[in-house]
């Protein structure tokens, strides 16, 4: 991936929620699988799909980080209670 693509994904992530990006990605995949598009249209769809996949990945990575932090905090609190 290029720096330009990363910036594009970051900008898209700020605008699109996870569900919006996922739903649009599903539509992109459906259109690509259906065929009947020109090469240029297919490439544009593919590029949009890559951007949307990146947006979804960022949302999921963020959710995973928040969950890991919450679990670590909980484990730390339980450890502190057991030590006292």
C-alpha positions in Angstrom: 0.0 0.0 0.0 1.1 3.5 -0.7 1.0 6.5 1.7 -1.7 8.0 -0.5 -3.9 4.9 0.0 -3.4 5.0 3.7 -4.5 8.6 3.9 -7.5 7.8 1.7 -8.5 5.0 4.0 -8.0 7.2 7.1 -10.2 9.9 5.6 -12.8 7.3 4.6 -12.7 5.8 8.1 -13.5 9.2 9.5 -16.6 9.4 7.3 -17.8 5.8 7.1 -18.9 3.7 10.0 -18.0 0.0 10.0 -21.4 -1.1 8.9 -21.5 1.4 6.1 -18.1 0.4 4.8 -19.0 -3.3 5.1 -22.3 -2.9 3.3 -20.7 -0.9 0.5 -17.9 -3.5 0.3 -20.5 -6.3 -0.1 -22.1 -4.4 -2.9 -18.7 -3.9 -4.6 -18.0 -7.6 -4.4 -21.4 -8.5 -5.7 -20.9 -6.2 -8.7 -17.4 -7.6 -9.4 -18.7 -11.2 -9.2 -21.7 -10.4 -11.5 -19.3 -9.2 -14.2 -20.5 -7.2 -17.2 -18.3 -4.2 -16.4 -15.5 -2.7 -18.4 -11.9 -3.2 -17.4 -11.8 0.4 -16.2 -15.0 -0.1 -14.1 -13.7 -3.3 -12.7 -10.4 -1.7 -11.7 -12.2 1.2 -10.1 -14.5 -1.2 -8.2 -11.5 -3.2 -7.1 -9.7 -0.1 -5.8 -12.8 1.0 -3.9 -13.1 -2.5 -2.4 -9.5 -2.3 -1.2 -10.2 1.1 0.4 -13.4 -0.2 2.1 -11.6 -3.3 3.3 -9.0 -1.1 4.9 -11.7 1.0 6.6 -13.2 -2.2 8.0 -9.8 -3.4 9.1 -9.1 -0.2 11.0 -12.5 -0.3 12.7 -11.9 -4.0 13.7 -8.4 -3.3 14.9 -9.6 -0.4 17.0 -12.3 -2.5 18.5 -9.8 -5.3 19.3 -7.4 -2.8 20.9 -10.3 -1.4 23.1 -11.3 -4.9 24.1 -7.8 -5.9 24.9 -7.3 -2.8 27.0 -10.6 -3.4 28.9 -9.6 -7.0 29.6 -6.1 -6.0 30.7 -7.6 -3.3 33.0 -10.1 -5.9 34.4 -7.3 -8.4 35.0 -5.2 -5.7 36.7 -8.1 -4.8 39.0 -8.7 -8.4 39.9 -5.0 -8.9 40.6 -4.9 -5.8 42.9 -7.9 -7.0 44.8 -6.4 -10.5 45.3 -3.1 -9.0 46.6 -4.8 -7.0 49.4 
